[in-house]
Amino acid sequence: QVQLVESGGGLVQPGGSLRLSCAASGRMFSIYAMGWYRQAPGKPRELVAAITSGGSANYADSVKGRFTISRDNAKNTVYLQMNSLKPEDTDVYYCNAEHRSLGKYWGQGTQVTVSS
């Protein structure tokens, strides 16, 4: 089983930056695909960015060129660097770990608010 704890959310002005971190407990972190999702009240959770166990990343069109996902397997941590933030990026951000045989796990979420 994997436990995920997000951190780094907060209030930032439009155009600003934040870096989210997701620390994973348990073993075999390196074999999980990791992802960041976000969800607004009353809306479905949507994929923001994902990174495979091999390090390949993909992004939602709305964040391409602004957000960067990365992972440090030695620290069991995945990051989401968010630059040029917009008010529409305001959401609760969730970390996800997934492996086709070992299951899917979620963190508790961290609030990101972009506002002047």
C-alpha positions in Angstrom: 0.0 0.0 0.0 1.1 3.6 -0.7 0.3 6.7 1.3 0.6 10.0 -0.4 1.0 13.4 1.3 0.8 16.6 -0.7 2.3 19.9 0.3 3.1 23.3 -1.2 -0.4 24.7 -2.0 -1.4 28.2 -1.0 -2.5 31.6 -2.2 -0.5 33.2 -5.1 -1.1 36.2 -7.3 -1.8 35.7 -11.1 1.5 35.2 -12.9 3.1 33.7 -9.8 4.6 30.3 -9.2 4.1 27.4 -6.8 5.8 24.0 -6.4 3.7 21.2 -5.1 5.3 18.1 -3.6 3.9 14.7 -3.0 5.8 12.4 -0.6 5.0 8.7 -0.9 5.5 6.1 1.8 6.0 2.5 1.1 8.4 0.6 -1.1 8.6 0.4 -4.9 7.8 4.0 -5.5 9.9 4.0 -8.6 7.6 1.5 -10.4 4.4 3.6 -10.0 3.2 6.0 -12.6 2.5 9.3 -10.8 0.1 12.0 -11.6 -1.3 15.3 -10.5 -5.1 15.9 -10.8 -7.2 18.8 -9.9 -10.9 19.2 -9.0 -13.2 22.2 -8.4 -16.4 21.8 -6.4 -19.1 20.1 -8.4 -16.8 19.2 -11.3 -15.0 15.9 -12.2 -11.4 15.4 -11.3 -9.2 16.1 -14.2 -5.6 15.1 -15.1 -3.1 18.0 -14.9 0.2 16.1 -15.5 1.5 12.6 -15.3 4.9 10.9 -15.3 5.6 7.3 -16.0 8.0 5.1 -14.0 10.5 5.7 -16.9 10.2 9.4 -16.6 8.0 10.3 -19.6 5.6 13.1 -18.9 2.4 14.3 -20.4 0.3 17.4 -19.7 -3.2 18.7 -20.1 -3.4 21.2 -22.9 -4.4 24.0 -20.5 -1.1 23.7 -18.6 1.4 22.9 -21.3 4.4 25.2 -21.2 3.5 26.4 -17.7 3.6 23.3 -15.5 6.4 20.8 -15.1 6.1 17.4 -13.4 9.2 15.6 -12.1 10.0 12.8 -9.8 12.9 12.0 -7.4 12.8 8.2 -6.8 15.6 8.5 -4.2 13.3 10.7 -2.1 10.0 9.0 -3.0 8.6 12.3 -4.1 6.9 13.8 -7.2 6.8 17.5 -7.9 4.6 19.8 -9.9 6.3 23.2 -10.7 3.5 25.6 -11.6 4.5 28.9 -13.3 2.5 31.7 -14.9 -0.4 30.8 -12.7 -3.9 31.9 -13.7 -7.1 32.3 -11.7 -8.5 29.4 -13.6 -5.8 27.2 -12.0 -7.5 27.6 -8.7 -8.5 24.1 -7.5 -7.7 21.4 -5.0 -4.8 19.4 -6.4 -4.4 15.7 -5.8 -1.5 13.4 -6.1 -2.0 10.0 -7.6 0.1 6.8 -7.8 -1.0 4.0 -10.1 0.3 0.6 -11.1 -1.7 -1.9 -13.2 -1.1 -4.7 -10.7 -0.7 -2.8 -7.4 -3.6 -0.5 -7.6 -4.4 3.2 -7.5 -3.8 5.6 -4.6 -4.7 9.2 -3.8 -3.5 11.9 -1.5 -5.7 14.1 0.6 -5.3 17.1 -1.7 -3.9 20.6 -1.4 -5.6 23.9 -2.2 -4.2 26.2 -4.8 -5.7 29.6 -5.0 -4.7 32.1 -7.7 -6.1 35.5 -6.9 -5.0 39.2 -6.6 
